[in-house]
Amino acid sequence: MTVFQPVPNTIQCDAIFLLFGQRVENVYHVEVPGGIDAPEIADTANVVRDWVITSLLPQLSHNITFIGVEAKNLSIEDGGVHFSAPATTAVGGSSDASMPGGTAFCVTLATASAGRSFRGRKYVPGILVSQVSGNDVLAAYGNALVAIFNTLIATLEAVDKILVIVSRIQDHAVLTTAVTTPVTTAKATDYHIDSQRRRLTGRGT
C-alpha cells in the first residue's frame, strides 16, 4: 500500500504535448506560500499554460502540439485538480522539422543548495533539426531555451508563486513530508542532445 506523502503548499503542473502522435510531458512543481484552494490551482495551471504558449512554443517545431496543463494540489491526499487547455489549437511556432521524439534538450534547474536532491532537469521536446549540429544543439538556440525557463521563474514570482524542486527522499529514506527548494536559475550544463527513451512511439511519456 502506497502511503501518501504531502508536499506542503505545492501544486504539480503537468504540461502535456503530442509529438509525432506520442504523448510527452514535462512536470513542474509550483509552491504557493499563501496556501492553496480551487481558484489557486486553476490560476497556477493558467500561468504555466500561458507561458508554454507565449514563450516556449514559438521556439519549437510545428510537429509538436500543446494539449494543456493538468494541475494538482499535492498538499493533501486526493487534492483538487484543474485542467487548463489552450483556447485554440496550439502548435510549435517554427516551420522547421522536429528532431525525433526520443531526443530532447536538457535545461537544468538550479537551487541555492548543492546535491542531486536540490536540482531538476527539464527535457525540451520538439527541438528543431535546423538548430542541431552533430550531437549538439547550436549554442544560441540552447541559450534561448534556457532563457525561456528563466522567464517562467520570473513569471511565477510576479504572481507570488515559486518554481521549486521537490525532494521526497533523504539519506535513502522516504520523508514523511516532502521538502521543497526554490529554483534560483535555469542553465545549460552542456549543449548535447539527450535521449528520452520513454518518449519513443508506444513507450509512454
VEXDREN-2710 file (C-alpha; in Angstrom, 1 decimal):
% VEXDREN-2710
k/r/px/py/pz
1/MET/0.0/0.0/0.0
2/THR/1.4/3.4/-1.0
3/VAL/1.5/5.9/1.8
4/PHE/0.5/9.5/0.8
5/GLN/3.4/12.0/1.1
6/PRO/2.2/15.6/1.3
7/VAL/4.1/18.4/-0.4
8/PRO/3.0/21.5/1.6
9/ASN/1.6/24.4/-0.4
10/THR/2.7/22.9/-3.7
11/ILE/0.9/22.3/-7.0
12/GLN/2.1/19.9/-9.6
13/CYS/1.7/21.1/-13.2
14/ASP/2.0/18.6/-16.0
15/ALA/2.5/20.3/-19.4
16/ILE/1.2/17.8/-21.9
17/PHE/2.2/17.6/-25.6
18/LEU/1.8/15.4/-28.6
19/LEU/4.9/14.8/-30.7
20/PHE/4.6/12.6/-33.8
21/GLY/1.4/11.1/-32.2
22/GLN/3.2/10.3/-28.9
23/ARG/2.2/11.9/-25.6
24/VAL/5.1/13.7/-23.9
25/GLU/5.1/15.6/-20.7
26/ASN/7.1/18.0/-18.5
27/VAL/6.3/18.2/-14.8
28/TYR/6.7/21.4/-12.9
29/HIS/6.2/22.0/-9.1
30/VAL/5.0/25.4/-8.0
31/GLU/4.8/26.4/-4.4
32/VAL/2.1/28.9/-3.3
33/PRO/3.2/30.3/0.1
34/GLY/-0.2/31.8/0.7
35/GLY/-2.0/28.5/0.6
36/ILE/-3.9/26.5/-2.0
37/ASP/-7.6/26.5/-2.9
38/ALA/-9.5/25.7/-6.1
39/PRO/-9.1/29.1/-7.7
40/GLU/-5.3/29.0/-6.9
41/ILE/-5.0/25.6/-8.6
42/ALA/-6.7/27.0/-11.7
43/ASP/-4.7/30.2/-11.7
44/THR/-1.4/28.3/-11.5
45/ALA/-2.4/26.0/-14.3
46/ASN/-3.3/29.1/-16.4
47/VAL/0.0/30.8/-15.7
48/VAL/2.0/27.7/-16.8
49/ARG/-0.3/27.2/-19.9
50/ASP/0.2/30.8/-21.0
51/TRP/4.0/30.6/-20.5
52/VAL/4.1/27.5/-22.8
53/ILE/2.0/29.2/-25.4
54/THR/3.7/32.6/-25.4
55/SER/7.3/31.7/-24.6
56/LEU/8.1/28.0/-25.2
57/LEU/6.1/27.0/-28.2
58/PRO/7.5/29.7/-30.6
59/GLN/10.9/28.1/-30.3
60/LEU/9.6/24.6/-31.1
61/SER/8.7/22.7/-34.3
62/HIS/5.3/22.8/-35.8
63/ASN/5.3/19.0/-35.4
64/ILE/4.6/19.4/-31.6
65/THR/1.1/20.2/-30.3
66/PHE/0.4/21.5/-26.9
67/ILE/-2.6/19.8/-25.2
68/GLY/-2.7/21.7/-21.9
69/VAL/-1.7/21.8/-18.3
70/GLU/-3.0/19.5/-15.6
71/ALA/-2.5/21.0/-12.1
72/LYS/-3.0/19.1/-8.9
73/ASN/-2.8/20.1/-5.2
74/LEU/-0.1/18.0/-3.6
75/SER/-0.7/19.4/-0.1
76/ILE/-3.5/16.9/0.7
77/GLU/-4.4/13.4/-0.3
78/ASP/-6.7/13.4/-3.3
79/GLY/-6.1/17.1/-3.8
80/GLY/-8.0/19.2/-6.2
81/VAL/-7.3/19.0/-9.9
82/HIS/-7.7/21.5/-12.8
83/PHE/-7.0/21.1/-16.5
84/SER/-6.2/24.3/-18.5
85/ALA/-6.2/23.9/-22.3
86/PRO/-5.3/26.4/-25.0
87/ALA/-8.3/28.3/-26.4
88/THR/-7.4/27.1/-29.9
89/THR/-5.0/24.5/-31.3
90/ALA/-1.5/25.4/-30.2
91/VAL/1.5/24.1/-32.2
92/GLY/5.1/24.9/-32.3
93/GLY/5.8/28.2/-34.0
94/SER/8.7/27.1/-36.3
95/SER/8.1/25.7/-39.8
96/ASP/11.3/23.6/-39.3
97/ALA/11.0/19.9/-38.6
98/SER/11.4/18.4/-35.2
99/MET/14.2/16.1/-34.1
100/PRO/12.9/12.6/-33.4
101/GLY/10.6/12.2/-30.4
102/GLY/13.2/10.3/-28.4
103/THR/15.6/13.3/-28.4
104/ALA/15.4/16.5/-26.3
105/PHE/17.5/19.3/-25.0
106/CYS/18.1/19.3/-21.2
107/VAL/17.7/22.5/-19.2
108/THR/19.0/22.3/-15.6
109/LEU/17.0/24.0/-12.8
110/ALA/19.4/25.0/-10.1
111/THR/18.8/26.0/-6.4
112/ALA/21.0/27.6/-3.8
113/SER/21.6/24.1/-2.3
114/ALA/24.1/21.5/-3.6
115/GLY/23.3/17.9/-4.3
116/ARG/21.1/15.8/-6.6
117/SER/18.1/16.3/-4.4
118/PHE/18.2/20.1/-5.0
119/ARG/18.3/20.4/-8.7
120/GLY/16.0/19.4/-11.5
121/ARG/16.1/18.8/-15.3
122/LYS/13.5/19.6/-17.9
123/TYR/13.8/17.8/-21.3
124/VAL/12.5/20.1/-24.0
125/PRO/10.7/18.1/-26.8
126/GLY/10.2/19.3/-30.4
127/ILE/13.6/20.9/-30.8
128/LEU/14.5/22.0/-34.3
129/VAL/16.5/19.9/-36.8
130/SER/17.9/23.1/-38.2
131/GLN/19.3/24.0/-34.8
132/VAL/21.3/20.8/-34.3
133/SER/24.9/20.2/-35.5
134/GLY/26.1/16.6/-34.9
135/ASN/25.1/15.6/-31.4
136/ASP/24.7/19.2/-30.0
137/VAL/22.1/22.0/-30.4
138/LEU/23.6/25.2/-31.5
139/ALA/24.7/27.3/-28.5
140/ALA/22.4/30.3/-29.4
141/TYR/19.4/28.0/-29.6
142/GLY/20.2/26.3/-26.4
143/ASN/20.7/29.6/-24.6
144/ALA/17.3/30.8/-26.0
145/LEU/15.6/27.8/-24.5
146/VAL/17.4/28.4/-21.1
147/ALA/16.2/32.0/-21.1
148/ILE/12.6/30.8/-21.6
149/PHE/12.8/28.8/-18.4
150/ASN/14.2/31.8/-16.5
151/THR/11.2/33.7/-17.8
152/LEU/9.0/31.0/-16.2
153/ILE/10.7/31.6/-12.8
154/ALA/10.2/35.3/-13.1
155/THR/6.6/35.0/-14.3
156/LEU/5.7/32.8/-11.3
157/GLU/7.4/35.1/-8.9
158/ALA/5.4/38.1/-10.2
159/VAL/2.2/36.4/-9.1
160/ASP/3.6/35.2/-5.7
161/LYS/4.4/31.7/-6.8
162/ILE/7.7/29.8/-6.7
163/LEU/9.1/27.2/-9.0
164/VAL/10.6/24.5/-6.7
165/ILE/12.4/21.2/-6.7
166/VAL/10.6/18.6/-4.6
167/SER/12.8/16.2/-2.5
168/ARG/10.9/13.1/-1.4
169/ILE/13.9/11.0/-0.1
170/GLN/16.7/11.9/2.3
171/ASP/19.6/9.7/3.3
172/HIS/18.0/6.8/1.4
173/ALA/14.8/7.1/3.5
174/VAL/11.4/8.3/2.3
175/LEU/10.4/11.5/4.1
176/THR/7.1/11.7/5.9
177/THR/6.6/15.2/4.3
178/ALA/8.4/16.2/1.1
179/VAL/10.8/19.1/1.1
180/THR/10.7/21.9/-1.4
181/THR/13.6/24.1/-2.5
182/PRO/13.2/27.3/-4.7
183/VAL/14.7/27.2/-8.1
184/THR/17.1/30.2/-8.4
185/THR/18.0/29.9/-12.1
186/ALA/17.8/27.8/-15.2
187/LYS/21.0/26.9/-17.1
188/ALA/22.6/24.6/-19.6
189/THR/25.4/22.4/-18.3
190/ASP/26.2/21.4/-21.9
191/TYR/24.6/21.6/-25.4
192/HIS/24.4/17.8/-26.0
193/ILE/21.2/16.2/-27.3
194/ASP/19.7/13.9/-24.6
195/SER/17.9/10.6/-25.2
196/GLN/14.4/10.1/-23.8
197/ARG/13.5/6.5/-24.5
198/ARG/10.1/6.8/-22.8
199/ARG/9.1/9.3/-25.5
200/LEU/9.6/6.9/-28.3
201/THR/6.4/5.9/-30.1
202/GLY/4.4/3.4/-27.9
203/ARG/6.8/3.7/-24.9
204/GLY/5.0/6.2/-22.7
205/THR/5.8/9.8/-21.7
END
